[in-house]
Structure formats: structure tokens, C-alpha cells
């Protein structure tokens, strides 16, 4: 590829890739190529990339670990920002009466945060055990399980706006709701400050292992997926509704409603994004027809069709 075709060459300290399939960066293992995939090494790199996008009129998309994301087969036009190589700080920054404040940056894995917590005798984030995403993705999606959500232990969020300015937003001003938050267009989550309770590390670790085992028993970790496809309606869990509508095991191409948990769609090997989206619509239509409830997607969809 010529220098002319590599407009970001040498612009940042981090790595930039060109035309790579998003299937390599998403847990569904599907998705077409992205024009530019950048791994900023630090806030200055990120600021430079946002400035470049603004000047050149290039759209950008922030990628976590790709675990709650479906990228269409045509891929993504513009720039994808991946913070997993430069935004991984985990640190206890303050301690009070029975509590500690922890800074967790967006590029760090939730699994590493959970591990860090018990090793530092801190409780409160155990519910995230087994959630395969990043801290930033967990904040953005208000990830949750076992009747707990990220917002329950988060006190503030660090953000960079499209002009490279960094600000801190308090939890009460962030517009959190079930599996979403009120981030403004173009803002990039840099991390969050969490308040955890001091406890006994081995007891916390035991609870983490219980949660991991519960997940493994119920969810299909042996095949590529993006976790729960649909949000749970108030009346009943989405998986229960899908199963009662007779859709468990339904298949289009190599996309299948999991036999283990009906709110998961799995890739049996050669599924395309098109297959998955067609199966999503079949499930939504079936549940609406049989149960009178229109399911809302939880996973994010990005990119273009062919």
C-alpha cells in the first residue's frame, strides 16, 4: 500500500491497520473490513486522531472488545478506535471508611478489573465476572448481571469530546438506564471511577467463582456469539419468551438460536452478519406473534451491507 493510501502513517505512536476484517476483532467472528483501525497509545494519540477525523471529515467509531457488537458484511467506513493498548490503568486512588475509589480505564478488560478487585480486597464488581467486554464497553452498555449494573458501583466517568477536551461527568448526570447511558455524539469514554467496599479477598474470589460457574452452566461459551441479543422485557426474560415461542434452535445458514440459552445467537462456523440479522428478525417476529411482545436488541449493530 502506498504512502498516499496510508494517510495515518506516522501520525501517532500507536499502531494503525488498514482494511482488516472486523471479524478478527468481534466475538461473533463476522464483519467486513474497516478502512482504518487505530490503537492510540495515550490521550495525545487519541486527540490527534480525533483532530484528523474532524479536519478530514472522516467518521469514527469506538470499539471495545467487540463482544456486544455485530458488524455488517460490508464493513465499516472511516476510522475505528481501539483503546485496548493504551488505556489500561487500574489503580486504587482513595480510601475512606470501609470503601475505596478505583480508577479503571476504558481499554482494560472487565475480567482484569474483577481479578484486580479481589486481589485488593475490594467487593462490588463481582457481578461482572464472566462478562467478556472492556471497562469502556461495560460503562457504555451499563453492563449488568445478577441484579447489579455498572452504574451501581460507578461514581464518575472520564470523557474526551471530539475536540480533544477531557472532562469528568458525575454518575447522576450521565443518563444511565437499562443497558444504556446518555453519552453525547462523538464523545469517547476514557474510563471511570468506581467505589468498591473493602472486604476479604478470598471470600470475594469465592463469590466470583460462583458467578463464573453459573454463567458457564447456562450460557454457550463454546461458540462465537455476542452475548444476550435482546434486552429483557419487564414481563419475562427474553430467553424464556423465545423458547416459549418455539424458536430455540432456529437456524439461518450457520447462525443459530442457541440450544443452551435462547437469548444467544451463535455462529456455527460460517455465519454472515446477514444470516444473523435475518435470524434476529425471525425471532422478533415470532415472539411478537406468539407473545405479543416486541423484543428490543441489546447488541450494537454497525457498518454497511454489501
N, C-alpha and C positions, 0 to 999 in steps of 0.2 A: 504494500500500500504506500503510495507516495506521500510526501510531506503535506501536499495540498489536501489530501484526503484525511490527514491526521491533524485537525485544527487544534487539538488539545495537547499535542505532543510537547512535553517540556513545560507546560503551563503550571503544573502542580507537582509537588513532591510525591504524591501518591500515584498509584497505577491507573491507567486508562486503557480499557479494552474496546475494540471496535467490532460491531456485527456479531457478537456472541449470542448464541441461542439462550433465551431466558429459561428454557427447560433445564439448563445447568444450574440455575440459581433459584428454583422454586421447588417446593416439596411435592407438587403434583407431577413434576418431571415433564411438563408440557410448556409450550410457548415459543413463539418465533423470535427472530433476532432483534436486538436493541441497537440503535445507532451508536450510542456511546454509553459505556458503563464505567463510572469513575469511583475510585476508592480514596476519598480525601484523607490525608494523613492527620489533619488537625483543623481547627476552626478557620485558620487563614486559607488553607486549601479550599475549604467549603465556601468561604467568602469569595474567593477567586472564581470558582465555578458558577456561583450564583450571579456574579457580575457578568461573566461571559454569556450566560444564558440570557440575561437582561439585554445586553448590547446586541447579541446576535439574533434575538427573537426565538430562542430555542426553548421548547417546553421541557420541564424536568419532573421527575417522579422519584420519590424516596422509597427505597427498598429496605425492608428489614431483613429477616431471614427467609422471606418468601414462603412462609408456612401458612399464611392465611390469604393466599393470593392465587388467582388464575390469570395467566397471561394468554391472550388470544393468539391464534396461529400466525397472524401477520406480524406479530412482534410489537415493539414499542418505538415510536418515532421520537427522537430527541435524546435527552440525557437521563440516565438512571443513576441516582446517587446511592452508594452503599457505604454506610458508616461503620462497617464491621471491622475495619483495620485501624481506625484512628480514634475511636470514641468508645473506649472500653474501661474507663476508670470506675473502680468500686472502692469506696472509702467511707469509714465512719468519721464524720466531721464534727459531731457534737454529742454530748451525753447529758441527760437530765435525770430526773427521779424515775428510775425504772425504765427509761426509754433511751434510744439512740437514734440520731439522724444519720442516714446513709445516702451518699450521692452515688447514683448508678447512671452511667452514660448510655446513650441510646444504642450504640453498636454492640454492647455486651449481651451475651445470651442470658435469657431468663434462668436457664439451668445453672449458669455460673453464679448468678445472683443468689439463687436458692442455696447453692452449696456454700457460698460466702456467708450467708446468714447463720447457718447452724455452727459453722466453724468460728464465728464471732459471738456465739451465744445469743443470737437475736431471733426473735419469733415474730410471725405476722405474714411472711411471704410464702409460707409452706403451700398454700393453695395453688401456687404457680408451678409446683413440682410436676414435671412431665409435660408442661406446655413448651413446645419446641421453638418458640419465637424469640425475638430480641426484646430488650427493655423498651426501646423506642416503639416497636410494634405493639408491645403489651400496653403501653400508655395510649397509643393512638386508637387501639381497638377496645380499650378498657377491658382487657382480658380478665377472665374470671372462671372460677370453678368452686364447687363445694360451698356455695352461697357467699363467696367472697369475691371482690373485684379489686383491680389495681387501685382505683380511686379510694378504696378503704384504708390504704396504707400510704398514700401519696399526699404530700403537703404542698409541693410546688413543682412547676415544670420549667425547664430552660429551653428557650426557643431562639432560632435565628430567622429573621424575616428576609424577604427577597433582596433587600438592600444590604444584607450582611450585618444588621444590628442585632445584638443579643439582648434578650430580656428574660425576666423571671415572671411567671404567671402563677398566682395562687390557685389552689385547687378549686376554691369556690367561684373563681372567675373563668374556669376552663370549660364549662358547659358539659360536664360528664353525664352520660346516660348509659343505658344498657348497650354494651358493645360499641360505643362511640364516644367521641368528645368533640368539643367545639373549636378545633384548630382552624385558623384562618387560611385562606388560599395562599399557597406559596411558602408558608411557614415550615420550618424544619425542626423537629424535636431533637434537641441535643442530649436530653437526659432528664432526670427528675430527682427530687429529694424525698426520701421515704422516712417515715417514723416507725420504727420497729421496737418491740418490747424485749427487754433483757430477760433471758431465761437460761435453761440448762441445755448446752449444745447437744448432748446425746439424746435427751428427750425430744428436742426439736427434730433431730435427724430421724428418730424413730417414726415421728408423725409424717415426715417427708416420704419415708419408705412405704408407709401405709398408703399414702396418696398415690405414689407411683404404681404400686401393685394394683390398686383399684382401677387405675387408668388402663393398665395392661390387660386386665381381665375383661374390660368392656369395650376397648377401642382397637381398631385394626392397625397396629403399628407395623405389620409385616408387608404392607403395600403402600405405594405413594398415594398421598391424599393431602388435603389442605385443612384437615380437622373438621369441625362441625360446619356443614354447608349452610344451614338455616338457623336463624335466631329462634329461641324457644318462645312460642306464644304464651300468653298468660294462662290459657286453659289447660295446656298439656305440653310435655316436651315434644319437640319436633320429631325426634326419632320414633316415639310412640305413635304419633299421628301417621307417619309414613308407613310404619309397619302395619297399623290397623287398616290403612288404605290398600294393603296388598302389594306394596311396591318394593319391599325388601328383596334384594337380589336382582331387581330390574337392571337391564343392560342395554347400552347402545355402543356398538363397537367394543373397545376394551375399557370403556367406562362403566362401572357397576356400582349400584347402591349396595354398600357393604352388607354381607350376610351376618356380620358380627354386631354392627351398630348402624341402624338405618339412617342416621343423620350424617353419615360419612359416604362420600363417593370416592371410590378407589380407582387407581389406574392399574389395570391388569397387565400392562406392559407396553401397549402401543396406542393408548388412547390419545386423541387430539383434544384441544380445547373445544373444538366444535362438538365433539362427542359429549363432552362433559356438560356443556351448556344446553345441549338438546335434552340430556337426561335430567338436568335441573328443571327445565320447563315441563317435562313429562311428570316429574314428581310434584311440582307446584300445582299443575292442573289436576292431577289425580287426587291430591289431598283436598283441594278446593271442591272438587266434585263430590268426594265421599264424606268429607267432614265439614265443609262449609267454611274453611279457614284458608286464607291466602298466606302462604309462608313467605317470609322476608329473608333474603340472602344475608348471611353473615360474612362470607368470604368476599374479598375485594376482587373486582374484575378490571383488568387494564389491557391496553393495546388495541390492535386493529385486526379485523378479519383479512383474509387474503383479498 
